[in-house]
Amino acid sequence: GSGAVALSRGHNATLLNVDIGGGTTKFAFIEKGRILATCAIAVGGRLIVEEDTLARIEQPAERVAEASGIELALGRPLALADRRRIAARMARMIMGLIDLRQGGELARSLLVTEPWPAELGNRSIDAITFSGGVSAYLYKRETRRFGDLGFDLAEELRHALAHRRDLPPVWDPGQGIRATVIGAAQFSVQISGNTILIADPDKLPLQNLPVVTCNFDLDDGIAVDAIAAAVRSALAH
């Protein structure tokens, strides 16, 4: 939904898309329109919410704060300096994964997927793209603040990117927040499968059916082992 796959395909380029949502940051390594690897960490803009005082504290935010020597408590205010320190720690973990590193102990504890495959470290990236709610600040599409860490996290990332001359350029994938519909549901909407009605179930003969995209190379004929390997790779992905 971010537009990064189409951008990669259109430019015949290798991109790293970084989708920073409310509760997680998702990474996709995309080569010529194909997603080769993904990774996700529990770092996001709405892990802390303030309404004069702290109104919500998610567990990953507690871990980051504890590692930074900051005590969080509902009903208490969060000092500006502490807010910036938490955002800076989160930004460092995101930057580590942008570098395709495995990360330190705190970053590894916050991973919600397997870490990056080791072989990715040998690949080069043509550009970095951002999507998700926090990207609206990075691309200067949004200036309002919503009592969370979104603005602060974006500012820390902006400074980190500006000081890294070794990184590839940042491109705009075009879609922005559309990539985080599911994430938005997790953090701002309560939804239950028990309250969804399908009046005519016969119109949906196949339900809860996963779809797997395989990349087959059939230029030189059909090789059974290659087809099997592609299917296994897609299932694992």
N, C-alpha and C positions, 0 to 999 in steps of 0.2 A: 503493500500500500504506500510505501514511501516514494516510489518512483525510481529507486536506486537500481533495480534490476534492468529496467528499460534504459536508464542512462548508461549503464555499463555495456549493455548490448549495442546501443546506438553509437557509442564511442569506441567500441572494441577494447574496452579498458578494464582494469582490475580495480575495484572499489572496495572500501571498507565502510559499510553503513553502520552508524551508531545511533540507535533509537533510544532516546532518554525519556522515559515516561514517568509516571507517578511513583511506582514502586520498584521498577527494574530498569536496567539499561541492557538493551539487546544489541548484539554485534552480528553482522553478516558479512562474510568474506565472499565477494562476488567477482567472478572472472568471466568476462565476455558474456554477461547475461545469465551465468549459471552460479547458483549459490553453492560454494564448495565446503563451507564450514560456518557454524554458528556458535555463539557463546552468550551467556546472560549472567548478570550479577544483580543482587538485590540492592541497587543504588538508584535512587530516583528523587524527584522533586517534591513528592508529597508524603514522604516518610515522617515528616514533622509538620504539624499544622498549628498555627498560633491564631488565637482570637483574643488579643490583649495578653493572655497567658497561654501556655501550651494546652491545646485541646485534643491533640492526638499525637501519640508517639508509637511508631511501629518498631518491632524488635530489631530489624537491621540498623535503624537509627540509634537505638540504644547501644548496640555493639560498637558502632563508629564513635559515638560520644564517649563511651567507656574507654576505648583505646586512645582517645584524645584527652583523657583526664577531665571530662565534663560530665556533670551529673544532671540528668533530665528528670523532671517530675511534672505530672499533670497538674494544672492549676498554678504553676509557677511561670514567671516570665523567662525568656531566653535572652541572655545578654547578646548584643550585636557582635561582639568579638567572638563569643562562643559559636554563634550561628556561622560566622565566616570560617572558623576553624573546622567545623563539621563539614561545611560545603567544600573546603579546600581538601580535606582528607578524602571525601568522595571523588572529587575531581582527579586526585592523584591515582586512585584505583582505576578510574575510567581511562586515564592516559596510559596506564600500564597495559591495559588490555588493547588499547589502540596500537601500542608497540608490539602486540602479539606475545607479550610476556605471560608467564604463568602466575605472576603476582605473589605478594607476601602472604603471611599467615592470615591476616584479616581479610584480604581480598579472596583468598581461597575458601575461607569460611562462609563468605557471602555469595559464592557462586551458586546458581540454581540450575546449572548444566555442568557437563564435563568441561574442563579447561580447554584452551585452544590445542588442536593437534600440534605436536612438536614440529612436524614437517612444514607448517606454515611459516615458520621463522625464516625459511630460505626463499620465500616469495616476496616480490616487490609489489608495492601498491601505487597506482597512478594518482588516486585522489581519495579523500575522505568525505563522506556525506553524513549529514545529521538529519534526524527526524524525531518525532515525538514532541510532547508539549514543551520541554525545555529548549528544543531547537528554535522555537518561535522567538526566544530572546537572543539566541546566537545569531540568527539571521535578521534580527531587528524587526520582526513582524509584530512583536508584542512589547509593551512597556509597562502594562499594569502589573501589580503584584497581588497575590492571592493568599497571603498569610502562610506560604510554604517556603521551601528551599529552592524553588525553580529559578528565580532570578539570581540568587547568590551562586548556585551551582553553575549556571551559564556564565556568570562573570569570571568565576575561577577557571573554567575551561577556556574562556576567551584569552585570559592572560597566559595560561599554560601553552596554548597553541601559538600565541604571538611570540613566545620566547623559544620556540622549537624550530629552528631553521632547517633541521634535517627531515622534517615531516613533509609529505606530499601536500599539494594544495587542497583547500576545502571547496567542494562544489555544492551547489544547491540541487537536491534531487527533484524539487518541484512540488511535492505533495505535503510534506511537513507532518502535521498531526494525524493524518488519516491512518497512519500505520499503527496507532495505539488504541483502536476501538475496543479491543478485548481488555487491554490494560485499564482503560477508563471505566469499563464495567466493573472491574475488580475493586477499584478504589473510590468510585463515586456513585455506583448504582447497586442496589440489592436486587438480585434476580434469582428466581427459583424455577427449576424445570417442572415442579409440581403445579405451577400456576399458568403454564402455557397450554393452550387448547388447540388441537388440530381437529376441526369439525369433521373432516373426511379423511381418515388415516389412509384409505386406499389410494389417495393421490400421492402418497409417499411410500411406495412399495419397499424402497431401500432406506433404512434409517441408521444413523450413527456409523456410516460407512467411511473409513479413512481412505484418502486418495494419496497414492505414491507416484511421484514423477520420476521416471527412469531416463537416463541419458544413454541411448544406444548409438553406437557407431556402426552403421550398416553399409558403409561405402564399399568395403571389400568382401561383401557377403556376410552371412550370418554364422557367427562362431558361438557354439553352445556355451562354452566356458565364459566367454565375454558377456553374453546375455545374463547368465547366472550371476556373475560378479557385479554387473550393473544393478540388478534387482536387489541383491544383498546390500550393496552400498546405499541404495535409496531407502531400503527398510531401516537400516542402521541410522541414516540421517534423520 
